Amino acid sequence: MKREASRELITVTKTFFPPIEEYQRQVERIWGNKWLTNRGKLLLELEALIKENLNVPYFIAMTNGTLPIQIALKSFGKQGEIITTPFSYVATTSSIVWENCSPVFVDIEPNFLTIDETKIEAAITNKTTAILATHVYGNPCNVEYIEKIAKKHHLKVIYDAAHCFGVKYKGKSIFNYGDISTCSFHATKLFHTGEGGGIFCSDKKLYKKLFRFHNFGHKGHTDFYGLGINAKMSELQAAMGLAVFPYINYIISERKKIANYYEKCLNFLAIKSLNIRESTEWNYSYYPIIFESEAKLIEAEKKLNQHHIVPRRYFYPSLNKLPYVIPSSLPIAESISKRVLCLPLYVGLEQSQLEKVTIIINKLLN
């Protein structure tokens, strides 16, 4: 027997499942082709679809969202210092360390929550090779400012755009900014391939290099350009992407309705919401709220959990506090990370469930 909606677990997100018969149709094509991986027809179709719809010049689909960051760092890091943000998912920092580079953290801007571009230049040394910044919750960094710094100091720019599928800045895809942009197609993302990701760039020569890196460095069947790894997306993943893709506009519009409800109904005298950068077409990938104190956040989280509601502390802790990085003091990121909570946001979240979330929070704040 199906449980009543009031007793359903309300999580921070839920995977969007396309109609099963639509996924099955794509899987049947795989069985017909007798081709499961190594860049089959469905993978090539998905790449072409994404390039055309996002109007991006070069794109490679990969098996998860972390490998694109690692490959970008393999291309640009040169085992040097990477200026980065402490306010992101752990993969942003762990990839830097994994690639034998050194993360140099710069504090964040308190309204947009992206890296504070005015503090980047002071962190540059003769060991700096790249800037790795995150478009947090799909909110763009100050890309123009960062580009000027990078050009002045001859640095490469990598954007961790894991949350950004569908985001536009000044009329074009956010993936068109920087030397490389990476994205996650994990099941928790609004566009997903179950597990997956991708890498974007605008330079053909760089694209060829990235392609080799993601395919073992192959040059034909028996020769190699050089070092590479296996980051290829499978046909089963591509099948899910092809089944999900037609619903992107619907997914974003449904998430927008939920975000608008929160904007209308939450008590913003006691909490803050995310300030989206001007000229941005946002994708409503997350809905973070910032409490006045960590104690108030913990109290709210506990109360929500008691009512079968599971928000998430994205992103906590501040990454400069990880055990494998050199400790540093970044007061804004450390403060925000202790006070930010992402509320439930997904297609299928019911009105009664939304009311439940907002009533509990507002009652606590009042």
C-alpha positions in Angstrom: 0.0 0.0 0.0 1.3 3.4 -0.9 2.1 5.6 2.0 0.3 9.0 2.4 2.2 11.9 0.9 2.5 13.5 4.3 4.6 10.4 5.4 6.8 10.2 2.3 10.4 11.1 2.8 11.1 14.5 1.4 14.7 14.6 0.4 16.9 17.4 -0.9 16.6 16.0 -4.4 15.2 13.1 -6.3 16.3 11.7 -9.7 14.1 12.6 -12.6 13.1 9.3 -14.3 11.8 9.6 -17.9 9.0 7.3 -18.9 10.5 3.8 -18.8 9.3 3.0 -22.3 11.4 5.9 -23.7 14.5 4.6 -22.0 13.7 1.1 -23.1 13.5 2.3 -26.7 17.0 3.7 -26.4 18.2 0.5 -24.8 16.7 -1.5 -27.6 18.8 0.5 -30.1 21.9 -0.6 -28.1 20.9 -4.3 -28.4 20.3 -3.8 -32.1 23.7 -2.2 -32.6 25.4 -4.8 -30.4 27.6 -2.0 -29.0 27.9 -1.1 -25.3 30.8 1.3 -25.0 33.8 2.8 -26.9 31.9 5.7 -28.3 28.9 4.1 -29.9 26.1 5.6 -31.9 24.0 6.7 -28.9 27.0 8.5 -27.3 27.8 10.3 -30.6 24.1 11.3 -30.9 24.0 12.6 -27.3 27.2 14.7 -27.9 25.8 16.2 -31.1 22.5 17.0 -29.4 24.2 18.8 -26.5 26.5 20.8 -28.8 23.6 21.9 -31.0 21.2 22.8 -28.2 23.8 24.6 -26.0 25.6 26.1 -29.0 29.0 25.0 -27.7 31.9 24.2 -30.2 33.5 21.2 -28.5 32.2 18.7 -26.0 33.2 15.3 -24.8 30.8 13.1 -22.8 32.5 11.2 -19.9 31.6 8.6 -17.4 31.4 10.8 -14.4 31.8 14.5 -13.4 35.1 14.2 -11.6 37.2 12.8 -14.4 36.7 16.0 -16.5 38.2 18.1 -13.7 41.1 15.7 -13.4 41.7 15.8 -17.1 41.5 19.6 -17.2 44.1 19.7 -14.5 46.3 17.2 -16.3 46.2 19.5 -19.2 46.9 22.8 -17.4 48.0 22.1 -13.8 51.6 21.1 -14.5 51.9 20.1 -10.8 51.8 23.8 -9.9 49.6 25.9 -7.7 45.9 26.1 -8.6 43.9 29.1 -7.2 40.5 27.8 -6.2 37.5 28.2 -4.1 36.9 26.6 -0.7 33.1 26.6 -1.2 32.3 23.7 -3.6 31.9 20.0 -3.6 34.9 18.1 -2.4 35.8 16.9 -5.9 36.9 20.4 -6.8 39.7 20.3 -4.3 40.4 16.5 -4.2 41.0 16.6 -8.0 43.7 19.2 -7.5 45.5 17.1 -4.9 45.0 13.9 -6.9 46.7 15.5 -9.9 49.7 16.4 -7.7 48.9 20.1 -7.8 48.6 22.4 -4.8 45.3 24.1 -4.0 45.6 27.8 -3.1 42.3 28.9 -1.6 40.8 32.3 -2.1 37.8 33.4 0.0 34.3 33.7 -1.5 32.1 36.7 -2.3 29.3 36.7 0.4 26.4 37.4 -1.9 27.0 35.3 -4.9 29.0 32.6 -3.0 31.4 32.3 -5.9 35.2 32.9 -5.6 36.0 36.5 -4.7 37.6 37.6 -7.9 39.1 40.7 -6.3 41.3 38.4 -4.1 42.7 36.2 -6.8 45.5 38.3 -8.0 47.1 38.6 -4.6 47.3 34.8 -4.4 49.2 34.4 -7.7 52.9 33.3 -7.4 55.4 32.1 -9.9 54.2 28.6 -9.2 50.6 29.4 -10.2 49.4 27.6 -13.4 45.7 27.8 -13.4 42.5 29.1 -11.7 39.8 26.6 -10.9 36.6 28.3 -9.9 33.1 26.9 -9.3 29.8 28.4 -10.6 28.2 27.7 -7.2 24.6 26.3 -7.4 24.7 27.3 -11.1 25.4 30.9 -10.2 28.2 32.2 -12.5 31.5 33.5 -11.3 32.6 37.0 -12.4 33.9 35.5 -15.6 35.0 38.8 -17.2 37.1 39.8 -14.2 38.7 36.4 -14.0 39.5 36.4 -17.7 41.3 39.7 -17.4 43.4 38.4 -14.5 44.2 35.2 -16.4 45.3 37.0 -19.5 47.4 39.4 -17.5 49.3 36.6 -15.8 49.2 34.0 -18.6 47.1 31.6 -16.6 44.5 29.0 -17.7 40.9 29.1 -16.4 39.0 26.0 -15.5 35.4 26.3 -14.4 33.8 23.6 -12.3 30.3 24.0 -13.8 28.9 20.8 -12.3 25.6 22.5 -11.4 25.2 24.5 -14.6 23.4 22.5 -17.3 21.0 24.9 -19.0 22.5 28.1 -17.4 23.1 31.0 -19.7 25.2 34.1 -18.9 24.7 37.2 -21.2 22.8 35.1 -23.7 25.2 32.2 -24.1 25.8 28.9 -22.4 28.0 29.3 -19.3 30.1 26.4 -20.7 31.4 28.8 -23.3 33.5 30.7 -20.7 37.0 29.8 -19.5 39.5 27.6 -21.3 37.7 24.5 -20.0 34.3 24.0 -18.4 33.3 20.7 -16.8 29.9 19.4 -15.9 28.3 16.6 -13.9 25.5 14.4 -15.2 25.1 12.6 -11.9 21.6 11.3 -11.1 21.1 14.2 -8.6 21.5 16.8 -11.4 18.7 18.2 -13.4 20.1 16.7 -16.6 21.6 13.3 -16.0 22.9 10.1 -17.5 22.5 8.1 -14.3 26.2 8.7 -13.7 28.2 10.8 -16.0 29.7 14.2 -16.9 31.4 16.1 -19.7 34.1 18.6 -20.7 33.7 21.7 -22.8 36.2 23.9 -24.6 36.3 26.3 -27.6 39.8 25.5 -29.0 40.1 22.6 -31.5 43.7 21.8 -30.6 42.8 21.6 -26.9 39.8 19.5 -27.7 42.0 16.9 -29.5 44.3 16.8 -26.5 41.4 16.3 -24.1 39.9 13.6 -26.3 43.2 11.7 -26.3 43.4 12.0 -22.5 40.0 10.5 -22.0 40.7 7.6 -24.3 43.9 6.1 -23.0 46.0 8.3 -25.3 45.1 6.1 -28.3 46.3 6.9 -31.8 44.4 4.2 -33.7 44.3 0.7 -32.4 48.0 0.0 -31.9 49.7 3.3 -31.4 49.5 6.0 -28.7 50.0 9.8 -28.6 51.0 9.5 -25.0 49.5 9.1 -21.5 45.7 8.8 -21.1 43.1 7.2 -18.9 39.6 5.8 -19.5 36.9 8.4 -19.0 34.5 7.2 -21.8 30.8 7.2 -21.3 28.9 4.0 -22.0 26.0 3.5 -24.4 23.7 2.7 -21.4 24.5 6.1 -19.9 24.0 7.8 -23.2 20.6 6.1 -23.5 19.5 7.6 -20.3 20.8 11.0 -21.4 18.8 10.8 -24.7 15.7 9.8 -22.7 16.1 12.7 -20.2 17.1 15.4 -22.7 13.6 16.1 -24.2 12.4 17.0 -20.7 15.0 19.6 -19.8 12.7 22.6 -20.3 10.0 20.9 -18.3 12.4 20.0 -15.5 13.7 23.6 -15.2 10.2 25.1 -15.3 9.0 22.8 -12.5 12.0 23.6 -10.4 11.4 27.3 -11.0 7.9 26.9 -9.6 9.3 25.4 -6.4 12.0 28.1 -6.0 9.4 30.8 -6.6 7.2 29.3 -3.8 10.1 29.4 -1.4 10.8 33.0 -2.4 7.2 33.9 -1.7 6.6 32.0 1.5 9.8 31.8 3.5 10.5 34.4 6.2 13.5 36.3 4.7 13.8 38.6 7.7 15.7 35.8 9.5 17.4 34.0 6.6 19.0 34.9 3.3 18.7 33.4 -0.2 21.1 33.1 -3.0 21.8 36.3 -5.0 21.9 35.4 -8.7 24.4 37.3 -10.7 22.8 39.8 -13.2 22.4 38.7 -16.8 22.0 35.1 -15.7 19.4 32.6 -16.9 19.4 30.3 -13.9 18.5 26.6 -13.9 17.2 26.4 -10.3 19.7 23.6 -9.6 19.6 24.1 -5.8 17.7 26.2 -3.3 20.1 27.3 -0.5 19.1 29.4 2.5 21.6 31.0 4.9 20.8 31.1 8.6 22.0 33.7 11.0 23.9 31.1 13.0 25.0 27.4 12.7 23.0 26.7 15.9 19.8 27.9 14.2 20.6 25.8 11.1 21.2 22.6 13.2 17.9 23.3 15.0 16.1 23.7 11.7 17.6 20.6 10.3 16.7 18.5 13.4 13.1 19.8 13.3 12.8 19.0 9.5 14.2 15.5 10.0 11.6 14.9 12.7 9.0 15.5 10.0 10.7 13.2 7.4 12.3 16.1 5.6 16.0 15.7 4.7 17.7 18.9 3.5 21.5 18.9 2.9 24.4 21.0 4.1 25.8 21.9 0.7 28.6 22.8 1.0 30.1 21.8 4.4 32.8 21.9 5.6 34.7 24.6 3.9 37.3 22.8 1.7 40.2 24.6 3.3 39.5 22.5 6.3 40.0 19.2 4.6 42.7 17.0 6.2 44.9 16.7 3.1 45.3 20.5 2.4 47.5 23.1 4.1 45.3 24.8 6.7 44.3 28.4 6.0 41.8 31.0 7.3 39.0 32.0 5.0 36.4 33.6 7.3 33.6 34.2 4.8 33.6 30.7 3.3 33.9 29.1 6.8 31.0 31.1 8.1 28.7 30.5 5.1 29.5 26.8 5.0 28.4 26.5 8.6 25.1 28.3 8.0 23.9 27.2 4.5 21.2 24.6 4.0 19.8 23.4 0.7 16.1 22.8 0.8 14.1 20.0 -1.1 13.9 20.9 -4.8 12.9 18.3 -7.5 10.2 17.5 -10.1 7.3 16.0 -8.3 7.5 17.9 -5.0 3.9 18.4 -4.0 2.3 21.6 -2.8 1.4 20.0 0.5 5.1 19.0 1.0 6.3 22.4 0.1 3.9 23.9 2.6 5.2 21.5 5.2 8.8 22.6 4.7 8.1 26.3 4.8 5.8 26.2 7.8 8.4 24.3 9.9 11.2 26.7 8.9 9.1 29.8 9.4 7.7 28.6 12.8 11.3 28.0 14.0 12.4 31.5 12.7 9.5 33.3 14.3 
